[in-house]
Amino acid sequence: MHEKHTNLCLSADVTTVDMLLKLADQVGPHICMLKTHVDILEDFTTAAVAQLVELSQKHNFVIFEDRKFSDIGSTVKQQYAGGLYKIADWSEVTTAHSIPGPGIVQALQAVGSPKDRACVLLAEMSSKGNLTNASYSVATVNMAREYSDFVIGFISQSKLTSDPTLLHMTPGVKNTDKGDNLGQQYVNAADAVTLRGADIIIVGRGITQAADPVAAANEYKNLGYESYENLRTQQKSDE
């Protein structure tokens, strides 16, 4: 983030490898993370993720597979390490629901820690009518603290803890719309940081569907990081 002056994560929800790699190369200079949903790629290959890893090294961004693991530990361990995608081999960060209990983190950690991987827990969601509530979010924060050597933060819509070692990553960021017809609820980049406490803003369609994705990414990068720096300055002056 600080090296590149960006707190922008691109949600690259595209359906072909060519589209994914093109976006990663074009937008890579403006992002700190690139979030994938590898299971929507119609032409996935291990060679493709090897190319993505090369681009992440070229442009200095973190690969983040938004798998949202949610099963019992034994199953999740196999899903993470093996199967078609072998996520732990190439994704530096992945997501998990806390609803199965601590066993899910233990399973992911058993696979991921030896590979220097990390996990983000879903504490809150951006979709209308989702079932995460305050007690669920508190329990998720407590789980993150218990496994702080592997869990690096949350998917969230608000500031859940003042612990500086845990990142708040806010999805559903888009400057031009309030939502879509499938329950997504958007927040603009400045408000995500200033009002909701996001350390990292996650932007998908605001970039991927823009007429000029590179220009859009640059705009979100500047808005997000300027808001982040202004908030840090204000917090320091309040101390």
C-alpha positions as CSV (number, residue, x, y, z in Angstrom):
1,M,0.0,0.0,0.0
2,H,2.5,2.6,1.1
3,E,5.1,1.8,-1.5
4,K,2.6,2.3,-4.3
5,H,0.4,4.9,-2.6
6,T,-2.7,2.8,-3.2
7,N,-5.3,1.0,-1.1
8,L,-7.2,-0.2,-4.1
9,C,-8.1,-3.9,-4.6
10,L,-9.4,-4.8,-8.0
11,S,-12.2,-7.4,-8.0
12,A,-11.4,-9.0,-11.3
13,D,-14.7,-11.0,-11.8
14,V,-14.1,-11.9,-15.5
15,T,-14.8,-15.2,-17.2
16,T,-11.7,-15.8,-19.4
17,V,-8.0,-16.0,-18.7
18,D,-7.2,-13.5,-21.4
19,M,-9.5,-10.9,-19.8
20,L,-8.0,-11.6,-16.4
21,L,-4.4,-11.3,-17.5
22,K,-5.1,-8.2,-19.6
23,L,-6.7,-6.4,-16.7
24,A,-4.0,-7.5,-14.3
25,D,-1.3,-6.1,-16.6
26,Q,-3.2,-2.9,-17.4
27,V,-4.4,-2.0,-13.9
28,G,-1.6,-3.7,-11.9
29,P,0.4,-0.4,-11.4
30,H,-2.6,1.1,-9.6
31,I,-3.6,-1.6,-7.2
32,C,-2.3,-3.2,-4.0
33,M,-4.3,-6.4,-4.4
34,L,-6.1,-8.3,-7.2
35,K,-9.1,-10.3,-6.1
36,T,-10.1,-13.3,-8.2
37,H,-13.0,-15.8,-8.3
38,V,-11.1,-18.5,-10.1
39,D,-14.1,-20.8,-10.4
40,I,-15.8,-18.5,-12.8
41,L,-13.0,-18.7,-15.3
42,E,-14.2,-20.8,-18.3
43,D,-10.7,-21.7,-19.5
44,F,-8.7,-22.0,-16.2
45,T,-5.3,-23.7,-16.4
46,T,-2.3,-23.9,-14.0
47,A,-0.3,-22.1,-16.7
48,A,-2.7,-19.2,-16.4
49,V,-2.2,-18.7,-12.7
50,A,1.5,-18.9,-13.2
51,Q,1.2,-16.0,-15.6
52,L,-0.9,-14.1,-13.1
53,V,1.8,-14.7,-10.4
54,E,4.4,-13.2,-12.8
55,L,2.2,-10.2,-13.3
56,S,1.8,-9.8,-9.5
57,Q,5.6,-9.7,-9.2
58,K,6.0,-7.3,-12.1
59,H,3.5,-4.8,-10.7
60,N,3.9,-5.6,-7.0
61,F,0.4,-6.5,-6.0
62,V,-1.0,-9.3,-3.8
63,I,-3.2,-12.1,-5.3
64,F,-6.3,-12.6,-3.3
65,E,-8.6,-15.5,-4.2
66,D,-12.1,-14.7,-2.8
67,R,-13.0,-18.4,-2.2
68,K,-15.2,-17.8,0.8
69,F,-14.5,-21.2,2.3
70,S,-17.4,-22.2,4.6
71,D,-17.3,-26.0,5.2
72,I,-15.9,-28.2,8.0
73,G,-12.1,-28.2,8.5
74,S,-11.4,-31.5,6.8
75,T,-13.2,-30.6,3.6
76,V,-11.8,-27.0,3.5
77,K,-8.3,-28.4,3.9
78,Q,-8.7,-30.4,0.7
79,Q,-10.4,-27.6,-1.2
80,Y,-7.6,-25.2,-0.3
81,A,-4.6,-27.5,-1.0
82,G,-5.9,-29.6,-3.9
83,G,-8.6,-30.1,-6.4
84,L,-8.6,-28.4,-9.8
85,Y,-7.4,-25.0,-8.6
86,K,-4.8,-25.8,-5.9
87,I,-5.5,-22.3,-4.4
88,A,-2.8,-22.4,-1.7
89,D,-0.1,-22.8,-4.4
90,W,-0.6,-19.4,-5.9
91,S,-3.0,-17.2,-3.9
92,E,-1.3,-15.2,-1.1
93,V,-4.6,-14.4,0.6
94,T,-8.0,-16.1,0.7
95,T,-11.3,-15.6,2.4
96,A,-13.3,-17.7,4.7
97,H,-16.6,-17.5,6.6
98,S,-16.3,-17.9,10.4
99,I,-19.7,-19.6,10.7
100,P,-18.1,-23.2,10.8
101,G,-16.1,-22.2,13.9
102,P,-12.3,-22.2,14.5
103,G,-11.8,-25.5,12.8
104,I,-11.9,-23.7,9.4
105,V,-9.1,-21.4,10.3
106,Q,-7.1,-24.2,11.7
107,A,-7.5,-26.2,8.5
108,L,-6.5,-23.3,6.3
109,Q,-3.6,-22.4,8.5
110,A,-2.3,-26.0,8.4
111,V,-2.0,-25.7,4.6
112,G,-1.3,-22.0,4.2
113,S,1.2,-21.1,6.9
114,P,4.0,-23.3,5.5
115,K,3.5,-21.5,2.2
116,D,3.4,-18.0,3.8
117,R,-0.3,-17.5,3.0
118,A,-2.9,-15.6,5.0
119,C,-6.6,-15.5,5.5
120,V,-9.3,-12.8,5.7
121,L,-12.5,-13.5,7.5
122,L,-16.0,-12.4,6.4
123,A,-17.4,-10.3,9.2
124,E,-19.9,-8.2,7.2
125,M,-21.3,-8.3,3.7
126,S,-22.4,-5.6,1.2
127,S,-25.5,-7.4,0.0
128,K,-29.0,-6.4,1.0
129,G,-30.7,-8.8,3.5
130,N,-27.5,-10.7,4.4
131,L,-27.6,-12.5,7.8
132,T,-24.4,-11.2,9.4
133,N,-25.3,-9.3,12.5
134,A,-23.4,-7.5,15.3
135,S,-22.9,-10.6,17.4
136,Y,-21.6,-12.5,14.4
137,S,-19.2,-9.7,13.6
138,V,-17.9,-9.6,17.2
139,A,-17.4,-13.4,17.2
140,T,-15.5,-13.1,13.9
141,V,-13.2,-10.4,15.3
142,N,-12.5,-12.6,18.4
143,M,-11.6,-15.5,16.1
144,A,-9.3,-13.3,14.1
145,R,-7.5,-12.2,17.3
146,E,-7.2,-15.8,18.4
147,Y,-5.5,-16.7,15.1
148,S,-3.7,-13.4,14.5
149,D,-0.6,-15.2,13.2
150,F,-2.7,-16.3,10.1
151,V,-5.7,-14.0,9.9
152,I,-4.8,-10.6,8.7
153,G,-8.2,-8.9,8.7
154,F,-11.8,-8.8,7.6
155,I,-14.2,-8.3,4.8
156,S,-16.4,-5.6,6.4
157,Q,-18.7,-2.6,6.0
158,S,-17.7,-0.8,9.2
159,K,-14.8,-0.4,11.6
160,L,-14.8,-3.4,13.8
161,T,-11.7,-3.0,15.9
162,S,-8.9,-0.5,16.5
163,D,-6.3,-3.2,16.3
164,P,-3.8,-1.9,13.7
165,T,-2.6,-5.4,12.8
166,L,-6.1,-6.3,11.4
167,L,-7.1,-4.8,8.0
168,H,-10.6,-3.8,7.2
169,M,-11.4,-4.5,3.5
170,T,-14.6,-3.1,2.2
171,P,-16.3,-4.5,-1.0
172,G,-19.2,-3.0,-2.9
173,V,-17.3,0.3,-3.7
174,K,-18.6,2.2,-6.7
175,N,-18.9,5.9,-7.2
176,T,-21.7,6.1,-9.7
177,D,-24.5,3.7,-8.5
178,K,-26.4,2.8,-5.3
179,G,-26.8,-0.9,-6.1
180,D,-27.7,-3.5,-8.6
181,N,-30.8,-5.7,-9.2
182,L,-29.4,-8.7,-7.2
183,G,-29.1,-7.0,-3.8
184,Q,-25.6,-5.5,-4.1
185,Q,-25.4,-2.2,-2.2
186,Y,-22.6,0.3,-3.2
187,V,-20.7,2.9,-1.3
188,N,-18.4,5.5,-2.8
189,A,-14.7,5.3,-2.3
190,A,-14.3,8.3,0.0
191,D,-17.2,7.2,2.3
192,A,-15.8,3.7,2.4
193,V,-12.6,5.0,4.0
194,T,-13.7,8.1,5.9
195,L,-17.1,6.9,7.2
196,R,-16.7,3.1,7.3
197,G,-13.1,2.7,8.3
198,A,-11.8,0.8,5.2
199,D,-8.1,0.3,5.0
200,I,-8.6,-1.3,1.5
201,I,-11.4,-0.5,-0.9
202,I,-12.5,-3.3,-3.2
203,V,-13.8,-2.2,-6.6
204,G,-15.2,-4.5,-9.3
205,R,-17.6,-3.3,-11.9
206,G,-16.6,0.3,-11.4
207,I,-13.4,-0.6,-13.1
208,T,-14.1,-3.8,-15.1
209,Q,-17.1,-2.3,-16.9
210,A,-15.6,1.2,-17.3
211,A,-15.0,2.5,-20.8
212,D,-11.4,3.0,-19.8
213,P,-10.5,0.6,-16.9
214,V,-7.0,2.1,-16.5
215,A,-8.4,5.6,-16.0
216,A,-11.1,4.3,-13.7
217,A,-8.5,2.4,-11.6
218,N,-6.4,5.5,-11.4
219,E,-9.3,7.6,-10.2
220,Y,-10.3,5.0,-7.5
221,K,-6.7,4.7,-6.4
222,N,-6.4,8.5,-6.0
223,L,-9.7,8.9,-4.2
224,G,-9.1,5.9,-1.9
225,Y,-5.6,6.7,-0.9
226,E,-6.2,10.4,-0.5
227,S,-9.1,9.6,1.9
228,Y,-6.9,7.1,3.7
229,E,-4.0,9.5,4.2
230,N,-6.4,12.3,5.3
231,L,-8.0,10.1,7.8
232,R,-4.6,9.0,9.2
233,T,-3.6,12.6,9.5
234,Q,-6.8,13.5,11.4
235,Q,-6.4,10.5,13.7
236,K,-2.9,11.6,14.6
237,S,-3.9,15.1,15.3
238,D,-6.7,13.8,17.6
239,E,-4.2,11.8,19.7
